[in-house]
């Protein structure tokens, strides 16, 4: 009898679990989980997407929106944690790694009666760059759609620095910048651009191409960049390494030059102008890297349909313009509508942007910090994943930043350490007081 009761109880639990599981699966089918960089979208469009999706498909969808700050954190959650994000926004080298490790699903671009904005609106230049992503036989354009892109260069304060001071990557050793230089804490960007400068003779002679150089993570090249960054002339100039706060420090004139991304530069220039600080951006003559972020559907996604519709929605011209206005970066969308919105003949001189917008854009008035002329693109190349050489690159970066810690760095570390100790002591004293009260 007891055995029969246990069997009956097990059967009831099994049926209950099945119904619960089915209900959860049904609910999940109407949820879109988005994982994006912080401050990297106009969040008002999220509600608009749910309305648009209902209109286009007749289905309801609820958005769960989360953010990350580091590519590798996002990747770890998917690769090791098997998180069921439906759509995420990694950088080009992570897209490359995810393709190699079979972590992405292909994006079906058949949207029925809904226009295919992906194929019609993404700039051919962006698609050509995605063709160069090494996906171990997989074409990245089948698995990823470009979102934002830009270059790496120098943001500088025109009151203290002129364009000639920063027209080469060797500006970071200029004694004029002692203690006035912020470096981006991004080893791939720094490494690839400095390698372009340090191996300029090989590039000019044709012994190696820019695209080939972006794959170079050899011991010799790592050592070349490391030794350069450890030179006293460079170390003495660096006021700090930053991941995000450099642009704000520049607007406050706490530094004169920031080795940074074009999107951060565009934001800083506008912010600084409001407080009477004149900043400018330049791509050094040796060349630069071109970086991209793109939308992908991870292997463990649960709502693939809503994910691909969301990516398609972001490729609408009007949505692309709103995202650019909100975050200051440059969209991968290269339509006439975007070009019309971004032109301003009263403020900007004409540039040749035909590589991005098409042959009719060979002389258009665009912000040169956001959109780059063909002359810049000719000396630019896309970064790649360093694969099994990543550990060696990270070790080099740790040594560089450790050796480059100046006196001010140690003072800051000391102050923080003292503050932590004081806080711990105060917390302990408060705890003792509480305990003594409890005794009474």
N, C-alpha and C positions, 0 to 999 in steps of 0.2 A: 504493500500500500504506500509506504513511505517513498519507495523507488518510483512508483507511478506519479506521485505528487511532484517529485523533483523533475521528472520528465515533462509533465504538463507545464510546470513553471518555466522550464527551459524553452519549451515551444512558444509560450506566450511572450517571453523576452525576445525570442528570435523574430517573431512576427512584429512586435513593437519596434524592434531595431530596424527591421526592413522598411516599415512605413516611415519611420523617422529619417532613415537614410534617403529614401525616395523623395521625401518632402524637402530635405536639405539640398539634394541634387537639383530638384525643380527650382528652388529658390536661387541656387547658385547660377543657374542658367540665365537668370535675369539680373545678375550682378556683373559689373565690369570693374576689375581691379587694375588700377593704373599705378605705375611706379616710375616717378620722374625726378629729375633734379629739383632742388629747392629753388623757388622764385624763377621758374623756367616756363611759365605759361600764363596766359590771361585766364584766371580761374572762372571768370564769368561765362566763358564758353562751355564749361562743363555742363551746366544746366541746359544750355542751348542744344548741346549734343543730344541729351536725353529726349528733348522735344523733337529734334530732327530725326533721330533714330526711330521714334514712334511713328512719325509721319512717313518715313521711307519703308519701314518694315512691318508696321502694325504691332510691334512688340514693345513692351516696357523694359527699361533697364535702369538699374540703380548704380551709381558710381561710388566706389571706394577709392579715394585718392591718397597716396602716400608718397613721401619724398626721401631721397638719399643725397649724400654729399660726396661719396667716393664710388667710382666705378666698381672697384673690387668688392665693396660691401654688397652692392646689388647683385653682382655675379655670384658671390658666395651663397646668398640666400636662395638663388635658383639652382646652382650647381650642386651644393651640398645639402641645403635645406629643402629642395624640391618645392619651394613656395609656388602657389598657383596664381601668380600674377598673370594677367591676360595680355598686357602690353607694357613694355618698358622702353627706356630711352638711353641706351649705352653709347659710348664714343666708338669711333671707328676701329680702334685696336681691340676693343672688347667684342664688337660685332665679329671681327675676324676670329677671335678666340672661341666665341660661342658657336660659330659655324663649324670650326674644326672639331669641336667637342660634341657636335650633334645636339645642341641645346635650343635650336630654333625651329619653328614650323614655317613652311612656305606660306606666303601671303596670297590668297586667292583674290584676284582683282576683278572677278566677275560679280558685279553688284546689281545685276538685273536691270531694272528701269532707272536706277540711280546712276548718275554720271561717274565715270572712273576718273577722279581728279588726280590720282597718283600718276598714271601714265601720261596724262595730258598736261599737267601743271608743273611737275618737278623739272628743274632745269636740266638740259642735256649734259651740261658740265658736271653736275652732281652725279648723274647716272654713270658718266664716264669714269669718275673717281671711284664710285662703288664697284665698277667693273674690275678695278685694280686691287680691291680687297682680296687677300689670299684666303679663300674659304675651302681650301683643299678639294678643289673641283666643283664647289658650289658657287653659283653666281650670287653675289650679295644682293643684287637688285631683285632677286626672287624672294629674299628673306628679310630685307630691310628697306626702309624708305627714309630718305634724308629729311632732317628737321631743321637744324641750324648749323652754320658753318662759319669759319673765319680763319684768321692768320695769327701768328705770334710776332710781336714787335716791341718797340719802346714807347711807353707813354711818358711824356716829359713836360716839365714846367718851363714855358718859354721865357719866364723872367730870369731864370738862372742858367738855362741850357738852350743852345740853338740847334737847328737841324744838323749842322755839320758835326756837332759833338756826338751825335747818336746815329750817324748814317752807316755805322759798322757795328757788328756785334762786339768788336774790340773796345767799344765804349765802356764796357764793364771794368776795364783796367785803367780808365782815364782818372788821374789823380784829382781832377776837378770834382769828382763824384764821391770823394772819401766820406763814408758814413751817410751818403744820401741816395743810396740805391736799394730798392726792394726787388728781390728775385722771386719769381713764381715757384712755389714748392711743387713742381711737376717735372719729374726727372726726364720723361720722354720729350717734352717740349724743349727743355733746356739742352738736353743731349743732342737732339737732332739738329737744332739750329746752330749750336756751337760746332758740331761736326761739319756742317756746311761751310762755316768760316775756316776751320782748321784744315780742311782738305780742299780749299778753294782751287789750288793749283791742279789737283787731280780732276776737278770738275771742268775747269777751263780748258784743260788739255784733252778732254774727252776720254780719259782713262777710266772714268766711272760716270754714270748718269745720276741725276738727282733721285730718281726713283730707286735705283740700285743702292744709293747711299742710305736711304731711309730704312733699308733692311739690315744695315751693317751694325751688328752688336758684337763684333769680334773683341778679343782681349786687347788687341792693339789700339782699336778705336776707343774703347772704354778707358784705357789708360791715358790716351791722348787728351780726352775731355777732362778726366779727373785731375791730371797734372796741371792743366790750364786753370781750372777752378781753384786749385790750391795755391796758386801763385799769390805772393804777398800783395801785389798790385790789385788783384781781384778781391781777396779776402778783406782788405782794409776798406774797400768801398761798400761792402754789403752791410746794410743796416738791419736786414732781417729777411727771412723766408716766409712767404705768405701764400695761403690758398685762396683767400677771398678779400681780406681787409686792405690790400695794397691800394686799390682804387680809392678807398675812402681816405687813406693816409695821404694820398696825392692831393686830394681836394683840400686837405688841411695844411698843405705845404710842409709836411713832416719829412718828405723825401722829394727829390728833384726828378728822379727817373724810376720807372717801374717796368721791369721786364715782364710783359703781360700779354693777355689775349685781346684781340681787337674788340670783342663784345664788351669786355670790362672797360676798355679804353673809351668806347663810345659813351657808355654810362657815365664815366668819370668826367669826361669833357663837358657834358651837359650839366652835371651837378656842380662842377667847379665854376662854370660860367655864372651860375646864379649867385655865387658869393664873391665874384670878381677875380677869380683865379683862372689864368689862361693856360690850358693844357693842350697838347697836340700829340699825334700818334704817327709813328714812322716805321716802315718795314726796312731794315738795313739792306745795304746793297748786295751782300753776299747771298741773300735769299732767305726763305722762311719755310716753315711747315704749314700745311693746310690741314686743319682739323675739322671733324664732322661729328655731329650727334644724330642718331637716327632711331626711328621707332621699329621695334621688332616684337614678334609674338613668341614667348618662351615655350619650350617643350611641354611644360606642365600647366599651360593655360587651360581654363575650364570654359571660357566664353569666347571662343575663337571668332565667332560671327561678329559680335559687338566690337571686338578688338580691331578687326580689319575695317569695319565701318568707321571706327574712331580715327584710325590712321588716314582713311580716305577723307574724312571730314576736315582733318587738320590741313589737308592739301588744297582746300578751297582758298581762292585768292584773298577773300575778305577776312577769313580766319587767320591766314598767314600774316596779313598786315597788322591785325590787332595783336597778335602775339609779339611781333617785332616792336610795336609801339610800347608794349608793356615791359618787355625784358631787355630791349636794346641790342639784341643779337640779330643776325641776318638769316632770313628764312631760305630754305632750299628751293622755294617756289619761284619760278622765273617767268611768270606770265606778263602780258602787256598791262594787265590791271595793276599788278604789283609795281611794275616800272613806273606807271603813271602816278601812283600814290607816292613813290619815293623821290621823284624828281623835284628839284628846286633850283631854277636857273638864277634866282636872285642871290643865292647863298653859296652855291658850289660851281666850280669850273667844270667844263665838259671832260669826261673820261671815256675810254673805249671799253664798254662792258658787253661787247657783242658775244664774247665767249660764254656769257651767262644768259643774256636775254635774247640773243639772236642778232642777225646781221643789221637790223634796223637800229641797234643800240650802240653803234660805233662812235657816237659823240653825244653823250647824255649827261645831264647835270645831277650827279649823285654824290652823297656823302662819301668821300674817299676813305674814311675810317671804316665804314660799314661795307661799301662795295669797292672792289679793287680793280684797277685798270689791267689790261692785258699785259702791261709791262711788269706788274707785280706777279701775276699768275705764271709768267714764263720762268720766273726764278723761285717757284714754289713747288713743293711736293708733299704728298700725303704720308703721315706717319704709319707705322705698322707695329703689330704685336711682336715683342722680342722673344716669344715662345719660351723654349727651355733655357734661354739666356737671361730671363727676367731676374732671377736670383742674383746673378752677377751684376746686373744693372742696379738693383736695389742696394746691394752691398757697397757699390761705388758711391751711390747717392748718400748713404749713411755716413760714409767716411768723409765725403765732401762737406756735408752740413755740420758734422762734428768738428772737423778741423777749422771750419769757417766761423765757429762761434766766437764772436768778439767779446770784448770786456763788457759791453752793455748787455749782451745776451746773458752772461753769467750774473750780472747784477740783477736782471729781471728774474732769473731762476732763483737767486738767493732770496729776493723779496717774496716771491711766491711760496718758497719753502718755509720762510718765517711765518707768513700768513697762515699756512696750513697748520703749522705747529701751534700757533697761538689759538686758532680755531679749535684744535683738538683739546688743548688744555682747558679752554673756556667751557667746551662741551662736557669735559670730565668733571669740572667744578660744579656745573649746573646739575649734573647727574647726582653728585654726592649730596648736594643740597636737597634734591628731591628725595633721595633715599633717607636722609636724616629727618625730613618732614614726615615720611611714611612711618618711621619708627615712633614718632610722637603721635 
